[in-house]
Amino acid sequence: MFDPRGFERGFPYGALIHNVIWIVLHLPLTVMLGLIFAVILRDVKGGAVVKSIVFLGMVTPMVVGGIILRFLFDGNVGIVPSVLALFGFTPRTLTAYPDTALFSLIAGSLWLWTPFSMVLYSAGLETIPDFVYEAAVIDGASPWRIFFNITVPLLRPVTGVVVTMTFLWVLKIFDIVFVATIGGPGGASNVLALQMYMYAFREFNPNAAAVVATFLMIVALIVSIPTFRAAGGEE
């Protein structure tokens, strides 16, 4: 049974805000980048090879991805601080500072998840008949108009799946945060799934962990229902 006395510190709103920030930034970028890569690589020679290379981020275990991000953002050996130093920024470990830790992880998560979006959009593009594009070209439609008036609307079902899956992934994100920062520094990159873990296995407070888990489940169900209904309607 749930005992509210085990949750005396209140709901972890700080972690919730970080999840919201992650979703607001990560979700649209993943959708846009995945679609752009899929469209660009569709007719490019060797596009399949490039897609395979990009997809490495997706097949990389998230724990390994978190370790890679630690090194990428490290002030001594990381590539990202070295590149930023070329533009006048002081090299520093980006995940070690409250003002950059969360945004560094969000940027890294794009590399890990955008390939998923790209693959789904690539599959969706294959379902669009060539004669649709040929007719648009004959009618004098510009590439931009073809993209926004034909490609984007016809890929709407795919976009629904991408948005739902990406939202759920960010909602439950845990691995890369746990490995890269453990929610630090000072809780600056803490998220709900990590807080749930801390409640359960660090503070041994199963009641508080259950509250967070229930909240995550309810949000996941609310977001998933429209996608399931749309899939059922198409059938």
Secondary structure, DSSP 8 states (H G I E B T S, - for coil): ---GGGGTT---HHHHHHHHHHHHHHHHHHHHHHHHHHHHHHSSTTHHHHHHHHTHHHHS-HHHHHHHHHHHT-TTT-HHHHHHHTTT-----GGGSTTTHHHHHHHHHHHHHHHHHHHHHHHHHHTS-HHHHHHHHHTT--HHHHIIIIIHHHTHHHHHHHHHHHHHHHHT--HHHHHHTTT-STTTT--HHHHHHIIIIIS--HHHHHHHHHHHHHHHHHHHHHHHHHHHHH-
